[in-house]
Amino acid sequence: MSELASRARKLDAEDELAHKRAEFLLDGDVYLDGNSLGALPASVPGRLDDVVRREWGELRIRSWGESGWWTAPERIGDRIAPLVGAAPGQIVVGDSTSVNVFKALVAAVRMSAGASAERDEILVDATTFPTDGYIAESAARMTGCRLRPVTPAEVPAALSDRTTAVLLNHVDYRTGRLHDLPSLTAAVHAAGAIAVWDLCHSAGALPVGLDEHGVDLAVGCTYKYLNGGPGSPAYLYVRRDLQDRFDSPLPGWNSHAEPFGMRPAYEPAPGALRGRVGTPDILSMLALESALEVWEGVTIDMVRTKSLALTDFFLECVAEYVPEGRVESLTPLRHEERGSQVSLRCEDAETVMNRLIAQGVTGDFRHPDTLRFGFTPLYVTYTDAERAARVLGELLS
């Protein structure tokens, strides 16, 4: 056994989160793609079976009240809240990330325009996941704003008295770079604009501090580090003091103050509820609620500590096992700039990833030359990290 393999076993024995791995349904492979789709929590199949057979099959429509279906969006939102540093009553679950980005960005422009008609420019992260850019471009056209793509580092200099809203990613999906949410939010506020953050690659992997740092609006998915399942509903955060001004561009019956009043005139519900739109997607929503049970007894700080230790160890193993010059890390070495993934630039990356998967190590490939490895601390072990780097080294030797 190599020295690194021995160290991995020792680190696993000392890991305070090691017992959480048993709460997931895993096989003998190394799964490092939780930054795309989290592993299946063991509680979910039984919960879904009960929802389908008893709540839907027997109680039927009574389950909207008796089984708590109607209140699921805000109830599950309150369960996500501590994982992103938010007090209860500010997160509602439902719709996709794309839909929530649209709601948040258009609402941000409307709130900002109410304060100053001179504000007509939206800044968007130029390195963002493509959908955020598409949504931002459409939102700009619909609101009569100019869209200006800039990198997060360029945001402070790009802000002006014409800036209405800024849409940023907390963690870059390609490189795993963690952007400075506190300082960027402060800069946006100093310019009199509204900050909208996409938390897809940070929620459940590292502290966010939405309330602490005064973030205005935020969105995120739940199928990555929150392990909610493929296509599980996203969420929308609306800071408490902005909720009475939040003007959703998608006013649905579920966000009406009297949803069963069926009145022709729209009156928004109080609080974060006005972020709802249509009928909640109950099956996937309740699967997510069950998946969130794995967080019992876990703090986000515990997760962050292990995440950094895992990625440090993986990078050390890569340096030891992979021939020099065969890969280049795109992920920052500094902890304050790193999310919970490691991205390696590699020649023939797509072929290499396919061969890794065939040998029981699952990461993913991003065009044109990037291998991505996501580290979900609740179930990824140090032994997983060592094995992944060792197999990669063998393939590239």
Residue pairs with C-beta under 8 A, 6 or more apart in sequence:
2 386
2 390
4 316
4 317
4 320
4 321
4 386
4 389
4 390
5 383
5 386
5 390
7 313
7 382
7 386
8 313
8 381
8 382
8 383
8 385
8 386
9 382
9 383
11 309
11 313
11 382
12 18
12 381
12 382
12 383
15 306
15 381
15 382
16 302
16 306
17 298
17 302
17 303
17 306
17 377
17 378
18 381
20 294
20 298
20 378
20 379
21 378
21 379
21 381
22 42
23 41
23 42
23 43
23 293
23 294
23 378
23 379
24 39
24 40
24 41
24 42
24 227
24 294
24 378
24 379
25 39
25 40
25 41
25 42
25 45
26 39
26 379
28 360
29 360
29 361
29 362
30 360
30 361
30 362
30 384
30 387
30 388
30 391
31 39
31 362
31 379
31 380
31 384
32 361
32 362
32 363
32 373
32 374
32 375
32 380
32 384
32 388
33 362
33 363
33 364
33 372
33 373
33 374
34 224
34 225
34 227
34 374
34 375
34 376
34 379
34 380
35 173
35 201
35 205
35 224
35 225
35 340
35 341
35 372
35 374
35 376
36 224
36 364
36 372
36 374
37 223
37 224
37 230
38 223
38 224
38 225
38 226
38 227
38 228
38 229
38 291
38 376
39 227
39 376
39 379
40 227
40 229
41 227
41 290
41 291
41 293
41 294
43 290
43 291
43 293
43 294
44 229
44 287
44 290
44 291
47 286
47 287
47 289
47 290
48 283
48 286
48 287
48 290
51 67
51 282
51 283
51 286
51 287
52 283
55 63
55 67
55 69
56 63
59 66
59 67
63 69
64 70
68 75
69 280
69 282
69 286
70 280
72 93
72 280
72 282
72 285
72 286
72 289
73 92
73 93
73 94
73 254
73 273
73 276
73 280
73 285
74 89
74 91
74 92
74 93
74 272
74 273
75 289
76 93
76 235
76 285
76 288
76 289
76 292
77 90
77 91
77 92
77 93
77 235
77 272
78 88
78 89
78 91
79 289
79 292
79 295
80 91
80 93
80 203
80 222
80 226
80 235
80 292
81 87
81 88
81 90
81 91
82 300
83 203
83 204
83 208
83 226
83 295
83 300
84 91
84 199
84 203
84 208
84 210
84 218
84 220
84 237
85 207
85 208
85 209
85 210
85 211
85 212
85 213
85 300
86 210
86 211
86 237
87 211
87 240
89 240
89 271
89 272
90 210
90 211
90 237
90 238
90 239
90 240
90 243
90 272
91 235
91 236
91 237
91 272
92 235
92 236
92 238
92 272
92 273
92 275
92 276
93 222
93 233
93 234
93 235
93 280
93 285
93 288
94 233
94 234
94 235
94 236
94 254
94 275
94 276
94 277
94 280
94 281
94 285
95 103
95 233
95 234
95 236
95 277
96 221
96 231
96 233
96 234
97 131
97 198
97 200
97 219
97 220
97 221
97 234
98 131
98 135
99 234
99 250
99 277
100 219
100 234
100 235
100 236
100 275
101 131
101 132
101 135
101 136
101 167
101 196
101 198
101 219
102 135
102 138
102 139
102 249
102 250
103 236
103 248
103 249
103 250
103 275
103 277
104 196
104 217
104 218
104 219
104 236
105 122
105 135
105 136
105 139
105 165
105 167
105 196
106 139
106 142
106 143
106 248
106 249
107 217
107 246
107 247
107 248
107 249
108 164
108 165
108 194
108 196
108 216
108 217
109 122
109 139
109 143
109 145
109 164
109 165
110 143
110 247
110 249
111 194
111 242
111 245
111 246
111 247
112 119
112 164
112 165
112 192
112 193
112 194
113 119
113 143
113 164
114 245
115 192
116 161
116 192
118 161
118 162
119 161
119 162
119 163
119 164
119 192
119 193
120 144
120 145
120 146
120 162
120 164
121 145
121 146
121 147
121 148
121 160
121 162
121 163
121 164
122 136
122 139
122 140
122 143
122 145
122 146
122 147
122 148
122 163
122 164
122 165
122 166
122 167
123 148
123 149
123 150
123 155
123 158
123 159
123 163
123 165
123 166
123 167
123 193
124 132
124 133
124 136
124 147
124 148
124 149
124 150
124 166
124 167
125 132
125 149
125 150
125 151
125 152
125 167
125 168
125 169
126 149
126 150
126 151
126 154
127 151
127 152
127 169
127 172
127 174
128 136
128 167
128 168
128 169
128 198
129 169
129 173
129 198
129 200
132 167
132 169
132 198
133 149
136 147
136 167
137 147
139 145
140 146
140 147
142 249
145 164
148 158
150 158
152 168
152 169
152 179
152 180
152 184
155 166
155 168
155 184
155 187
155 188
156 184
156 187
159 166
159 187
159 188
159 190
159 191
159 193
160 191
161 191
161 192
163 188
163 191
163 192
163 193
164 193
164 194
165 193
165 194
165 195
165 196
166 184
166 188
166 193
166 194
166 195
166 196
167 196
167 198
168 179
168 181
168 184
168 195
168 196
168 197
168 198
169 179
169 197
169 198
169 200
169 201
170 178
170 179
170 181
170 197
170 198
170 199
170 201
170 202
170 208
170 339
171 177
171 178
171 179
171 200
171 201
171 202
171 205
171 206
171 339
171 340
171 341
172 179
172 201
172 339
173 200
173 201
173 366
174 330
174 343
174 366
174 370
174 372
175 330
175 331
175 332
175 343
176 201
176 330
176 331
176 332
176 338
176 339
176 340
176 341
176 342
176 343
176 372
177 331
177 332
177 337
177 338
177 339
178 202
178 206
178 332
178 336
178 337
178 338
178 339
180 336
181 197
181 208
181 209
181 213
181 215
182 209
182 212
182 213
184 195
185 195
185 197
185 213
185 214
185 215
185 216
186 213
186 214
188 194
188 195
189 195
189 214
194 216
194 217
195 215
195 216
195 217
196 216
196 217
196 218
196 219
197 210
197 215
197 217
197 218
197 219
198 218
198 219
198 220
199 208
199 218
199 219
199 220
200 219
200 220
200 221
200 224
201 224
201 225
201 339
201 340
201 341
202 208
202 220
202 225
202 339
202 340
203 220
203 222
203 224
203 225
203 226
204 224
204 225
204 226
204 227
204 300
204 303
204 376
205 225
205 303
205 304
205 307
205 339
205 340
205 376
205 377
206 300
206 303
206 304
206 307
206 339
206 340
207 300
207 301
207 304
208 218
208 300
210 218
210 237
210 239
211 239
214 239
215 237
215 239
216 239
216 242
217 236
217 237
217 238
217 239
217 242
218 236
218 237
219 234
219 235
219 236
219 237
220 234
220 235
221 232
221 234
222 228
222 232
222 233
222 234
222 235
222 288
222 291
223 229
223 230
223 231
223 232
224 374
225 340
225 376
226 232
226 288
226 291
226 292
227 291
227 294
227 376
227 378
228 284
228 287
228 288
228 291
228 292
229 284
229 287
229 288
229 291
231 284
232 284
232 285
232 287
232 288
232 291
233 280
233 281
233 284
233 285
233 288
236 272
236 275
237 272
238 246
238 272
238 274
238 275
240 271
243 270
243 271
243 272
243 274
244 270
246 268
246 274
246 275
247 268
248 255
248 268
248 274
248 275
248 277
250 277
251 266
251 268
251 277
252 276
252 277
252 278
253 259
253 262
253 278
254 276
254 277
254 278
254 279
254 280
255 268
255 269
255 273
255 274
255 275
255 276
255 277
256 263
256 266
256 267
256 268
256 269
257 267
257 268
257 269
257 270
258 267
259 269
268 274
269 276
294 378
298 378
302 377
303 377
303 378
306 377
307 340
307 375
307 377
308 335
308 338
309 382
310 375
310 377
310 380
310 382
310 385
311 331
311 338
311 340
311 341
311 342
311 375
313 382
313 385
313 386
314 342
314 373
314 375
314 385
314 388
314 389
315 329
315 331
315 333
315 342
317 385
317 386
317 388
317 389
317 390
318 327
318 329
318 342
318 344
318 389
318 392
318 393
320 389
320 393
321 389
321 390
321 392
321 393
321 394
322 389
322 392
322 393
322 396
323 393
323 396
323 397
326 346
326 347
326 396
327 344
327 345
327 346
327 371
327 392
327 396
328 344
328 345
328 346
329 342
329 343
329 344
329 345
330 343
330 344
330 345
330 370
331 338
331 339
331 341
331 342
331 343
332 338
340 374
340 375
340 376
340 377
341 372
341 373
341 374
341 375
342 372
342 373
342 375
343 366
343 370
343 371
343 372
343 373
344 370
344 371
344 373
345 369
345 370
345 371
346 352
346 369
346 370
346 371
346 396
347 369
349 365
349 368
349 369
349 370
349 371
350 365
352 371
352 392
352 395
352 396
353 363
353 364
353 365
353 371
354 365
355 395
356 362
356 363
356 371
356 388
356 391
356 392
356 395
357 363
359 391
359 395
360 391
361 387
361 388
361 391
361 392
363 371
363 372
363 373
363 374
363 388
364 371
364 372
365 371
365 372
366 372
371 392
373 388
375 385
